[in-house]
Amino acid sequence: AVVSTQSTGQDNNLLEVSETEQQMTTQTSHTEIQQKLSRLLRNPGVREIDLLRLVLLYCLCYEGQSGYCPAQFVEMLRNRGVSDARCKLAPAIMNYGGKAVRGGQLFGEQSTTAMAKKYFKGLQGVENVYTQHKPYLIDVLQQLVQGKLREADYSWHGGAPVARVGEIILFVVGGITFEEVRAVHLWNVSNPGNKVVLGSTAIHNCQSFFGVGCVRLNGLQRALLGGALGAG
């Protein structure tokens, strides 16, 4: 079983796909990501669902940066034979989670200077290149225990904010990911005084998110997404 899994990863370039995902969510050099993404899109061994996920991540992570070119990568998806229904998810995901509509710094967006310092610093202190990304949920928890949550985004009920937070119940409507479950587990190990009980209405992977969360995006219909993503 282990050999079979390793073979599949090599055949589908899953290691490079995963590394590229992590690099995008941690704001690796835009030029480097464009080169890697172009190379992966030309690689016939990479699965369609992985290419789609990479392009959607690119749309979200590098929005507004100099040289930002989502249309180019969407066209490369089409040249790979990706359906029009799937390609329409690129503008749809921006209507759902682009900078104009989301709150906070979802991917730890930084100034150009800060990003350059981070880039040249490299991967010092990173245990695993495939686990570089820290979910935004952890940033929210850190702000909560430090008393820095913006009341405009997270209103208090039942009186004035408490001076010191103890145990926390965190419930996410719409769904969480296994990465977030893991991150909360590690939080609980490191912060015994602020243990978190995590709950949600669902646990998502990319396909379930596309099928359940994205049906409302940009007027796309459930039947359209179901047909487009059912075989992924």
C-alpha positions in Angstrom: 0.0 0.0 0.0 2.9 2.4 0.8 4.6 1.6 -2.5 1.4 2.1 -4.4 0.8 5.5 -2.7 4.3 6.7 -3.4 4.0 5.6 -7.0 0.8 7.5 -7.5 2.3 10.6 -6.0 5.2 10.5 -8.4 3.0 9.7 -11.4 0.7 12.7 -10.7 3.5 15.0 -9.5 1.6 15.4 -6.2 4.7 16.4 -4.2 5.4 19.3 -6.5 1.7 20.3 -6.6 1.6 20.2 -2.8 4.8 22.2 -2.5 3.5 24.8 -4.9 0.3 25.1 -3.0 2.2 25.8 0.2 4.4 28.3 -1.4 1.5 30.2 -2.8 -0.3 30.4 0.5 2.8 31.7 2.2 3.4 34.4 -0.5 6.5 33.0 -2.3 7.9 35.2 -5.0 5.2 35.9 -7.6 7.6 35.4 -10.5 8.7 32.0 -9.2 5.1 30.9 -8.7 4.2 31.9 -12.2 7.1 29.9 -13.6 6.2 26.8 -11.6 2.5 27.1 -12.4 3.2 27.4 -16.1 5.4 24.3 -16.0 2.8 22.3 -14.1 0.0 23.3 -16.5 2.1 22.0 -19.4 2.8 18.7 -17.6 0.5 16.0 -18.9 1.0 14.0 -15.8 -0.7 16.5 -13.4 -4.4 15.8 -12.7 -7.0 18.2 -13.9 -8.4 18.7 -10.4 -5.0 19.6 -9.1 -4.4 22.1 -11.8 -7.7 23.7 -11.2 -7.0 24.0 -7.5 -3.6 25.6 -8.2 -5.1 28.2 -10.6 -7.8 29.1 -8.1 -5.2 29.5 -5.3 -3.2 31.7 -7.6 -6.2 33.9 -8.2 -6.7 34.4 -4.5 -3.1 34.6 -3.3 -1.6 37.0 -5.8 -4.5 39.3 -6.5 -3.4 42.9 -7.0 0.3 42.1 -7.4 2.3 43.4 -10.3 2.1 41.0 -13.3 -1.0 39.3 -11.9 -2.4 37.3 -14.8 -5.2 34.8 -13.9 -6.6 34.9 -17.4 -3.4 33.5 -18.8 -3.6 30.4 -16.6 -7.3 30.0 -17.1 -6.6 29.9 -20.9 -3.9 27.2 -20.2 -6.5 25.2 -18.4 -8.8 25.4 -21.4 -5.9 24.3 -23.7 -5.5 21.3 -21.4 -9.2 20.4 -22.1 -10.6 21.6 -18.8 -14.3 22.2 -19.2 -15.7 25.7 -19.5 -17.8 25.1 -16.3 -14.6 24.5 -14.3 -12.8 27.4 -15.9 -15.7 29.7 -14.8 -14.8 28.9 -11.2 -11.8 31.3 -11.5 -13.8 34.5 -11.6 -16.4 32.9 -9.4 -13.9 32.2 -6.6 -12.9 35.9 -6.7 -16.5 37.0 -6.2 -16.6 34.7 -3.2 -13.2 35.2 -1.5 -11.3 38.0 -3.3 -9.8 40.9 -1.4 -12.9 43.1 -2.1 -15.2 40.8 -0.1 -13.1 38.9 2.5 -12.1 40.2 5.9 -8.7 40.0 7.5 -5.4 38.9 5.9 -6.4 35.4 4.8 -3.0 34.5 3.4 -0.9 36.8 5.7 -0.7 39.5 3.0 2.3 41.7 3.6 4.0 44.8 2.1 6.5 44.3 -0.7 9.4 45.0 1.7 8.1 42.5 4.3 7.5 39.9 1.6 11.1 40.4 0.2 12.6 39.9 3.7 10.5 36.7 4.2 11.5 35.4 0.7 15.3 35.9 1.3 15.1 34.4 4.8 14.1 31.1 3.1 12.6 28.2 5.0 14.6 28.5 8.3 12.5 27.2 11.1 10.0 25.4 8.8 9.8 21.7 9.8 8.2 20.5 6.6 7.9 22.3 3.3 4.4 20.7 2.9 3.1 22.2 6.1 4.2 25.9 5.8 0.7 27.3 5.7 -0.9 28.4 8.9 -4.7 28.6 8.8 -6.2 32.0 9.3 -8.2 30.4 12.1 -5.1 30.3 14.2 -4.5 34.1 13.7 -8.0 34.7 15.0 -7.3 32.6 18.1 -4.1 34.4 18.8 -5.9 37.8 18.5 -8.6 36.5 20.8 -6.3 35.5 23.7 -4.3 38.8 23.2 -7.5 40.8 23.3 -6.8 42.2 19.9 -9.9 41.0 17.9 -11.6 43.9 16.1 -15.1 44.3 17.6 -16.4 45.4 14.2 -15.6 41.9 12.9 -16.2 39.9 16.1 -18.8 41.5 18.3 -19.2 40.7 22.0 -22.4 39.6 23.5 -23.4 39.5 27.2 -21.4 42.4 28.5 -18.0 43.9 28.1 -15.1 41.8 26.7 -13.4 39.6 29.4 -9.9 40.6 30.4 -8.5 37.0 30.1 -9.8 34.3 27.9 -9.8 30.7 29.2 -11.2 27.8 27.3 -12.7 28.6 23.9 -15.5 27.1 21.9 -15.0 27.8 18.2 -17.8 26.9 15.8 -17.5 27.5 12.1 -20.6 27.6 10.0 -20.0 26.3 6.5 -17.2 23.9 7.1 -13.6 23.4 8.2 -10.7 21.5 6.8 -8.5 18.7 8.2 -5.6 21.2 8.2 -7.6 23.4 10.6 -8.4 20.4 12.8 -4.7 19.6 12.9 -3.8 23.3 13.6 -6.2 23.4 16.6 -4.8 20.2 18.0 -1.3 21.7 17.9 -2.7 24.9 19.5 -4.2 22.8 22.3 -0.9 21.1 22.9 1.0 24.4 23.1 -1.6 26.4 24.9 -3.1 24.3 27.8 -4.6 27.4 29.4 -6.5 28.3 26.3 -7.8 25.0 25.0 -10.1 25.1 22.0 -13.2 23.0 21.3 -13.6 23.1 17.5 -16.9 22.4 15.8 -18.5 22.9 12.4 -21.3 22.0 10.1 -19.0 20.0 7.8 -15.4 19.0 7.1 -14.4 19.9 3.5 -11.8 19.0 1.0 -11.4 20.9 -2.3 -14.0 18.9 -4.1 -16.7 19.1 -1.4 -16.0 22.9 -1.2 -16.5 23.3 -4.9 -19.6 21.2 -4.8 -21.2 22.7 -1.7 -19.6 26.1 -1.1 -19.2 27.3 -4.7 -22.7 26.6 -5.9 -23.6 30.2 -4.9 -20.7 31.8 -6.7 -21.4 34.1 -9.5 -24.8 32.6 -10.2 -23.4 29.2 -11.1 -26.0 26.4 -10.7 -25.7 23.3 -8.6 -26.3 21.1 -11.6 -23.5 22.7 -13.5 -21.0 22.2 -10.8 -22.2 18.7 -10.0 -21.7 17.7 -13.6 -18.4 19.4 -13.9 -16.9 18.1 -10.7 -18.5 14.8 -10.2 -15.7 12.9 -12.1 -12.9 14.8 -10.4 
